[in-house]
Amino acid sequence: MKTRISIEGIECHAYHGCLEEESKIGGRYQVDVHVDKDVSLSVRNDTLTDTVDYVVVNEVVRKEMAIRSKLIEHVGGRILKSLSEAIPGEKSIEVKIIKFNPPVRGIVNHTSITLKEDYR
């Protein structure tokens, strides 16, 4: 039984970006995580170990977001790698990072990247 488990709207203040100012003042980010996984055991047994633990996902995201990178693509890759190690079994993980009010000329609400990886 394939299921999509989503943990959305993890808000963080982080210091990513290519500009020196971004390393000092930081900015607002949101991370959304989607995991496609067979959860048929947890449906039958009501056990957390057979599904995706939201607490673990939140901790992984916050830990990786706290490590400065120039590019959110780099942060997203680290989040994917850490989540693949933290979530057992076959799965597909998608991570979306939204950067609010990026420092560009003009008004831009946000930019984002989405990375997806299958782990078999």
C-alpha positions as CSV (number, residue, x, y, z in Angstrom):
1,M,0.0,0.0,0.0
2,K,1.9,3.1,-1.3
3,T,1.1,6.2,0.6
4,R,2.3,9.8,0.4
5,I,3.1,11.2,3.8
6,S,3.6,15.0,3.8
7,I,5.2,17.2,6.4
8,E,4.7,20.8,5.1
9,G,5.4,24.3,6.3
10,I,8.5,23.6,8.4
11,E,9.6,27.3,9.0
12,C,13.2,28.1,9.6
13,H,15.4,31.2,9.9
14,A,18.6,30.3,8.1
15,Y,21.7,31.9,6.6
16,H,21.9,30.6,3.1
17,G,22.9,32.7,0.1
18,C,25.7,33.9,-2.0
19,L,25.8,37.4,-0.6
20,E,27.8,38.3,2.6
21,E,24.7,40.0,4.0
22,E,22.7,36.8,3.9
23,S,25.3,35.1,6.1
24,K,24.9,37.8,8.7
25,I,21.1,38.6,8.8
26,G,19.7,35.4,7.4
27,G,16.2,35.0,6.0
28,R,13.0,33.1,6.2
29,Y,12.6,29.7,4.7
30,Q,9.9,27.0,4.5
31,V,10.6,23.3,3.8
32,D,8.0,20.8,2.6
33,V,8.8,17.1,2.7
34,H,6.8,14.4,0.9
35,V,7.7,10.7,1.4
36,D,6.1,8.0,-0.8
37,K,6.4,4.7,1.1
38,D,4.6,1.4,1.7
39,V,2.9,1.8,5.0
40,S,0.8,-1.4,5.0
41,L,2.4,-2.7,8.2
42,S,1.6,0.5,10.1
43,V,-2.0,0.4,8.8
44,R,-2.4,-3.1,10.3
45,N,-0.2,-2.8,13.4
46,D,-0.5,0.8,14.4
47,T,3.2,1.1,14.9
48,L,5.3,4.2,14.3
49,T,8.4,2.3,13.3
50,D,6.6,1.1,10.1
51,T,5.8,4.6,8.9
52,V,7.4,8.1,8.7
53,D,8.1,9.8,12.1
54,Y,7.2,13.5,11.7
55,V,9.5,14.3,14.7
56,V,12.5,12.8,12.9
57,V,11.7,14.6,9.7
58,N,11.4,17.9,11.5
59,E,14.7,17.4,13.4
60,V,16.6,16.4,10.2
61,V,15.3,19.5,8.3
62,R,16.2,21.9,11.1
63,K,19.6,20.4,11.6
64,E,20.5,20.7,7.9
65,M,18.9,24.1,7.5
66,A,21.2,25.3,10.4
67,I,24.3,24.5,8.3
68,R,25.1,27.5,6.0
69,S,25.2,27.0,2.3
70,K,25.4,29.3,-0.6
71,L,22.7,27.5,-2.6
72,I,19.5,26.0,-1.4
73,E,20.0,23.2,-3.9
74,H,23.0,22.1,-1.7
75,V,20.9,22.3,1.4
76,G,18.2,20.3,-0.3
77,G,20.7,17.6,-1.3
78,R,21.8,17.3,2.3
79,I,18.2,17.0,3.6
80,L,17.5,14.3,1.1
81,K,20.6,12.3,2.1
82,S,19.9,12.6,5.8
83,L,16.2,11.7,5.4
84,S,17.1,8.6,3.3
85,E,19.3,7.4,6.2
86,A,16.7,8.2,8.9
87,I,13.7,6.6,7.1
88,P,14.1,2.9,6.7
89,G,13.0,0.8,3.7
90,E,12.2,1.6,0.1
91,K,10.9,5.1,-0.4
92,S,10.8,8.2,-2.6
93,I,11.5,11.5,-0.9
94,E,10.7,15.0,-2.3
95,V,12.0,18.1,-0.6
96,K,10.9,21.6,-1.5
97,I,12.7,24.6,0.0
98,I,11.2,28.1,-0.3
99,K,13.3,31.2,0.2
100,F,11.1,34.2,1.1
101,N,12.0,37.7,0.0
102,P,15.2,36.8,-1.9
103,P,17.7,39.7,-2.3
104,V,17.0,40.6,-6.0
105,R,16.1,43.8,-7.7
106,G,12.4,44.3,-7.6
107,I,9.7,42.6,-5.6
108,V,9.9,38.8,-5.5
109,N,7.8,37.0,-2.9
110,H,9.8,33.8,-2.9
111,T,12.0,31.4,-4.9
112,S,12.0,27.7,-4.5
113,I,13.7,24.4,-5.5
114,T,12.2,20.9,-5.4
115,L,14.4,17.8,-5.4
116,K,13.2,14.3,-5.6
117,E,15.1,11.0,-5.1
118,D,14.0,7.3,-5.2
119,Y,15.7,5.0,-2.7
120,R,15.4,1.3,-3.5
